[in-house]
Amino acid sequence: IEKIKFQVFLCCAGLGGGVGYGMERRLRGEAWGGSRRLLVPAGEEGLYHVVSRVVDRRRIFEEQEKGFFMRLVRRYARFGGLDVVSWCVMDNHFHLLVRVRPHEPGSLDVEGFLERLSAIYPPLFVSGVRGVLEGCGSEAERRELMAEYEWRMGNLGSFMKDVKMCFTKWYNARHEREGALWSGRYRSTIVETEWKEGEGGSGRVGGLAARVVSAYIDLNALRAGMVEDPGEYEWSSYGAALRGGEESRVGLAWVWGEDVGKDGGVEEGQWDRVHGRHRVLMYGEANEERGRGGDGRRGVVEAGRVWEERERGGRLPLEVLLRLRVRYMTAGGVLGSAEYVRRIGEGLAGAAAGDEGAGAGAGAGRGGDVRVGKGVPMRYGQWQGLHSLRDPQKEVVSPPGPERR
């Protein structure tokens, strides 16, 4: 009886959080069932560069839309136990660099569980769930009921579905429209991180690949010719951090391997170090130009230089590459050292081989599109040893255009 009451309660009250009980059942049933996503091995922490575009490249993101979208992202990240370490919301698409730590069902006590729920559900709903949990006859029953929500924690796919679905509902209601808002599903690339031993404990931090992808994300507005300096664009992790955004500062500090203080914040001296390093990566050691690019758009690399270097087999400096459109960032599958890309690639290939003939099962989803080898060195530039699992054959690097806004 209590379980039935719980289900009815969730089905009604769950609408306040954007996803009701019935929808959760449907999402759970299809969670990675026929997906073609590449994921890190089960039980490992993963870092993912996620990109999603608006249908027909429509420029729907005005100031209010960008603000509401990022509030949704932060709320659902807290619910799922994820960290958004870098981000950028453009006029018709968004980039997120998301740290996903595995969630073990049953690892949360009731208070921790309710705190997670409060990130996306109203107080009345959370209070009702507390009452139902307290009325359970056994710990096993309590755990079973909590599991109906815990499966969405530590789950990149669920996080993205929740954010995009809730934003679509809000946007369609606000603009009196119906239908799809997003151009298909999101794209994701696995990004290598590094292990760090420190006084405050050990754990994974952003390494070279994470720093490069983070800088690439923060340079989106500059590549589109919208600003002369990436810090001028407030709807990015770098721009928000310069304006005092604590969550964005913490994310960039993690990317650069800085230990966060006991209060969960970044001290001013730490931020100065992170800011300096991040800016040097975006602009180069001895070249922090703000001038116009050779094609007349602000901060954009001259198109002719790209093709000249390609034709003669040249290698563009990293700070130049980051101002170009680089397909490795969104189509590379896995980015990192040769050893990391090889290990992940072999694991994905093995998972796919094990599922051959089994249809579109969960294992096939984990394997993804395994038309890949053991990874290749990233071409056309000084990538400092980075490799990619996939090797895009067309427009590996190309000048960005204003349509990318």
N, C-alpha and C positions, 0 to 999 in steps of 0.2 A: 504494500500500500504506500509506504513512504517513497519507494522508488518511483511509483507511478506519479505521485504528487510532485516529486522532484522533476520528472520529465515534463509534466504539464507546466510547472512553474518556469522552467527554463525556456520552453517553447514560447511562452508569453513574455516574460521579463527579458529574455535574451535579446529581444529586438532592440533594446536600449543600447546594446553594445555593437549592433550592426550584424551579428550572426546568431541566429536562433538555434535551438537544439536540433531541429529538423535539418537545417542547413549544415550543422556540424556533422551530422551522420552522413550526409551526402559527401561532404568534403573528405571525411575520414575514409569513406569507402573508395574514393578515387585517389587517395594520397599516394602519389608516385606510381599508381597502378599502371598507367600507360605513358609515363613521362619519358622524355628524352633528355633529361638533365644529367650533367656530370656532377657527382658528389664525391667528397672525400670518403675514405673507408669508414664504415660504421664504428662509432666510438671515438673518432678523432675530431679535434677542433678544426673548423674550416673557415677560410676567409674567401668571400665571393664578391666579385665586381658584377653588379646587377644593373641592367639597362632595360628600360621599357619606353616605347614611343606611343604617342597619341595617334589614333586612326587618321589616315590621310595627312599626317604631319600637321594637323591643325594646331594653331598656336592658342591654346586654351588657358595656359597658365598666366594669369595676371597676378598682381601682388596678393590679393586675398586668397586665390587658389593655391599659390605657392605656400603661403602661411598655413592654411588648413591642411594641405598635404603633408607638410613636415610635422605638424602636430600629430597627425595620424601615424606617421612613421615612428615617432618617438613613443607614442602610447603602445603600439603593438610590439615594438622592440622590447619595452619594459615587460609586457605580458609574456613574451616568448623567451626572455632572458638573453636577448641578442644585443649586440653593440653595433651601432652605425658609426663607423670611425671616420668616414669621409663621405661627402655627398654633394650633389649639385642638381638644382631644379631649373631647367631651361624652359623656354616658352612652349615646346612641344614634346619634351622627353625629360627623363631624369636618370641620374646615375647614383647608385649607392654602393659603398664598400662595407659589407656586412660581416661581422665576426659571429660565427655560429658555434656555440659550445654544446656538446651533446647533453641532452637532458635525460636523466634516469627516472622513469616513472616510480613514484613513491618516495623520491628524495626530498620532497617538500613536506614540512609539517603543515598543519591546518592554517596557521597564521601566515606562513610564507605563501601558501597557495592563495589565500584570500587577498593578500597584498598584490599578487600578480593579477588577480581578477579585477581589482580596483583600478588598474591602469586603463581598462577598456569598458568596464561596466559601471553603471550608476550605483551610488551607495545603497539604495533600497534593494537592488538586486543582490549585492554582495552580502547585505544583512540577511536576506532570505536564505541564501546559500549557507551562511554560517548556521542558521537555525536548523536547516535540514541535516547538515553534517553532524551537529551536536546531538541530533535525535537518532543517529544511526545505531543499530543494535550491536555492531561489531566493527573492529578496525578494518576487517576485510571488506565489509560493505562500504565503509567510508572511503577506502582506497579505490574501490571500483567506481564510485561516483566521481571522485576527483579525476580519475583517469579519462573521463569523458572530455575533459579540458586539457589535461596534461599532455596528450598526444600532440597538441599544437605547439608545445613549447620546444625550443631548440630545433625548430622545423622551418627551414627557409621557404619551402613551397607554401606552407600554411600562412606564414608571415606575408608573403607577396600577394597571395589571394585575398587575404583579409584587407590589406591596405588598398589594393586596387579596387576591390568590390565596394568597400565603404566609400572611397572617394567618388566612384562612379555614381552611387546612390545620391550622395550629397550634391554632386555637380549637376546631375540630370534634374533633380528636384529644384535646384536653384535657378537653372536656365530653362526649365520647362521643356526638356527634351527627353527622348527615349532612345534606347538602343546602345550598341557597343561604344565604348569610349577609347579603348586601347587597341593598338594594332597587333593583335595576336598576344601570345604569352611573352613573358620577359626572357631576356638572354642573360646567361650567367657564365662567368669564368672563374675557375679556382685560382687563388693567388697564394703563393707560398709565404709562410711566416717562419720566424726563428725562435729557438728556445733560449731563454735568458735566465741565468742564475743571479739573484740579487739579495741584498740584505733583507728586503721586505718579503722574500719568498721567490720561488721560481715559477716560470710560466711562459707562455708564448707571447711574443711581441712581433710587431711588423718588421720585416727585414727589407732587403733591397727591392724585391718585387712589389711589396706592399707600398713602399715609399714612392716608387715610380708610378704605380697605378693611382695612388692618392694625388700626386702632383698632376697627373693627366686629368683627373676628375676636376680638380680645382682650376684648371686652365680652360675649361669649356667656354666660358664667356669671352675670354680673350681670343680663343680660336675663332669664335663666331664674329669677331670684330665689334663686340658690344662695349668693351672697355679697353683702356690702355694698360691697366694694371689689374691682375686677378683679385686683388684686395678690394677693388671698387665694387665688385659684384657681391651683394649681401646674401644671395641665395645659394651659397656654397659653404662648405666647411671652413675654408680659409677666410672667406669674407665674414662669416659669422664669428669666427674665432677672433678676428681683429676687432670686432665690435663687442668683445667681452663674453661671447657665448661659451659657457662653461662646458657643455657637453661636446661642442666642437673642439675646444681646446684639449679636452681629455682624449678624444679620439685621435687627434694629430699627435699628441704626446705618446700615445700607445704605438702609433705607426713608427715613431722615431725612437722607441725603446726606453722612454722615460718612465720612472716609477711614479705612480700617482700617489698623492699624500693620503694620510689616514682618513681625512674627511672626504676623500674621493675627488678632490679638486687638483688643479695644477697651480703651483706657486709661480709668482711673477718671474723669478729667475729661470725656472724651468721653461716657461712659455717663451721667454726671450731666446733661449737656446733653440727650442723647437722652431720658432718663427724664423730665425736666421738660417737654419739648415734647410727648412722647407723652401724658403725663398731662393737660396742658392741653387737648389735642385731645379727649380722652375726656370731660373734665369742664367745659371752658369756661374762658375767661380769668379770670373773677372768681367762679367758682362751682364749688368742688370738694366738693360735698355728698356725704355718705355716707348721708344719712337715708333713711327708707322712702319709697317712692312713694305716691301718693295712693290706690292700690288695695290697699294693705296688704302688697304684696310688696316685698322689699328692693331699693331702687335702681331700680325699674321705674316708668316714666312713667305718670301717670294716664291711663287710657283715654279718659275724657271729653274731656281736653284735645286729644287727637289729632283726634277727630271734630269738635269745635268749630272747630278750625283748618281742617280740610278743608272744612267747610260754608261758611265765610266766605272761603275762598280764601287763608287765612293761610300764612305761611312759618315753619316751626319752625326754631329755631336748630340748628346742626350737632350740638352736643353732645347735644341732645334726640333728634334723628333717629337718632344712633348707638345709642341705647338702645331703639330700636324695631326691629321686624322689617321690613326693607327689601328688597323683591323685586328691586330693581335689582341688588343685590349678587350674586344667584344666577341671575337671569333676564334681566339687561340685555344680555348678549352681549358688549358692549365698553363700558368705562367710561373716561372721560378728557375732555380738552378737545374742543371742537366740531371743530377741525381734525383731531385724531387719530381721533376716532370716524368722521368723514366719510371720511378716507383708508382706514382699515381696512374700513369698510363698503363702499366702492366697489370695493376690491380683492376682497372676498368675493363681491360681486354679480357682478363680472366673471368670477371663476373659476367660479361656478355657471352663468353664461350660456354659458361655453365648454364646459361639460360637459353641457349640455342634450341629452337624447336619447342620452347615452352610458351610461345606467344608473348604478348605484351605484359609480362608479369612485373613484379617489383624489381627483380634482378635485372631485367632488360632495361628498366628505367635507370637503374644505377649505372649500367654499362654505357648507356647512351649510344651516340653514333660513333662506333669505334673504327672508323676508317682512318686510323691514326697509327703512327709507329711509336717509337720511344721518345719522340720529341725532336725538335730541330732548333739550331741557334737562330735567334731572331735576326732578320736581315736588314740591310740598308743603313745601319747605324751602329753607334758605339753603345750597345746595350749592356755593357759591363758583365757579360757572361750569361745573361738571361736567355732562357729557352722557352719555346712554346710547344704544346702538345700537337696542335694542328698548325699547318703551314698554309695560310690563305694565299691563293694563287693570283688573285686580282686585287689591285689597289691596296697593297700591303701598307704603304704610306702614301698619302695624298694630301694636297692642300685643302684645308677646310673651306667651307663656303658659308655665307650668311644664312642659307636655308637651314643650317644646323642649329639655329638659335632655339 
